[in-house]
């Protein structure tokens, strides 16, 4: 499923160049597979935070494995909680998690696009 075919609810373009990330709403992301989907994913409440999974298996993994609920910001290297991260999608629907809008913008700037 291509990000380019995503509805505007999941994916908002801001003059995106090929290879750049576009910020997306977390409810359209499976936080286990780190993929963007066209429809809203299954909300998973863990310790008063909301994560999203694409299926019952992912839901269970989010509930039982704390490491799945975290990611490293590719710019700062800091560990971020996926429930509060700024989420960027590649043109192919792969997901990266950032600690802030600034590190997402820095990623796009450094990607040369």
Buried (B, 14 or more C-beta within 10 A) or exposed (E): EEBEEBEEEBBEEEEBEEEBBBBBBBBBBBBBBBBBBBEBBBEBEEEEEBBBBBEEEBBEBBBEEEEBBBBBBBBBEEEBBBBEBBBBBBBEBBBBBBBBEEBBBBBBEEEEE
